[in-house]
Amino acid sequence: MTKSTLTSQDLRTPVLRRSFRKPYPAAVRGEGVYVWDADGKRYLDFSGSAAVNFIGRGVREISDAMVEQARQLEFVHTSQFTTPVAEEFAQELLDFAGDHFRGGAVYFTCGGSESVETALKLARQYQVEIGETKRHRVLSRNQSYHGATLGALAVSGNRKRREIYLPMVREFEHIGMPYCYRCAFDCTESCYNCGQQYAAELERAIEAANGEAAGFIFEPMSGATLGAVTPPPGYLQAVAEICRRHGVLLIADEVMTGIGRTGRNFAVEHWQVAPDILITAKGISSGYAPLGAVIASKKVVDAIAAGSAAFLHGFTYNAHPISVAAGRAVLGRIQSLNLVHAADSDAEGTAGSALKKALEGLRDLEVVGDVRGLGMLWGVEFVADKKTKTPFPPEQGFSARVGQGCLRRGLLVYPMQGSVDGVAGDHLLIAPPAVITAEQISWAVEQLCAAVKEST
């Protein structure tokens, strides 16, 4: 029986996989930017799995740190103990986040969705602690994605991932999201004016909430849903000022963009924005262990410490010692190898600049409408017609076809659909580890070009 004749029944296994429609190769080993499957085939991971791996695979010092911690102490519950590794890593993470978070605190989770849930509840409790008990709404943006749990889905704007769960979700307001390639306004002055119009939507939404807005959550750069869309100049600064003026907490979701991915410690630094709450995951452990973190500013922590003195929230495995040990070792390696600089796409001679230059060449392809991004996070959007920016019909699954073509060539990319309206619109997310070489980038882009041409 060939792969093309396999049915969904044939593809069933004891694992409830993401799809019953395709077979999955079994990954058995990883080293650097490569993954090997059980048949011995090698894949260059051009997407860092899902923008997760930043330091490369198979780094012995990370697994050694995890083993050492497991031998000393595998687990304690945070209602009973803290651990030295959690305390030390929390301080290192606060230092990494910068001066704005001096005197703040870190809440460790097992990943991005848990971190978003934590941040939503933290924003609500902060408002209650300072006497703003009416404030409970967390505003967000259309075409955003903040996680798979119900609270995270409530503040996400991705239509396809939300629609069947909407009866289970408490809905709050979603506003427009700047997307310069498909701007709803008149793009002049490098999109500065339209950025201000998008920011004005937030002010109107806060005012319409009648004093019930507790926070505004945003991705500094869009992740998988839109594919590395960067905000227009002045937009995030305007949003931060609006939130400050109205007493609304600014919550930056850097699950995908944090820990050096964009060539800065955190992406908000590109626009000199200081959020009240910073969410991170993925790259914080580079995939070596399930780990996320919520970094709260001193203002937020002080309100709880001086009020009820207890954060009414918890997970069994938050601040799990082995995961935290992995995160601490990963951050140490990022700093010792200067990988944040390596990811900087505007610095000469870096992996980030080589990636930017190579991907820009894709614009010459007939079906590539836009190439966008920063650092080691890029999106390639496909269109059926460049002049009109008409997307491919969703049923064609164009980005998935390109992804399969890459897979056959030993290249891993992250294909997505729905960038135009949540259903139509195809793009790829490119997010390799920062240890990738110029030669590996060149080979990867060659294979990507071939897969695109084959799919056209």
Helices and strands as residue ranges (DSSP letters): G 3-5, E 27-31, E 34-37, E 42-45, H 48-51, H 60-72, H 84-97, G 99-101, E 105-109, H 112-129, E 137-141, H 150-155, H 159-162, G 163-168, E 174-175, G 180-182, G 189-191, H 192-208, E 213-218, H 235-246, E 249-254, G 267-271, E 277-280, G 282-284, E 292-296, H 298-306, H 321-336, H 339-342, H 351-360, G 361-364, E 368-374, E 377-382, G 394-396, H 398-408, E 411-412, E 414-417, E 426-430, H 438-455
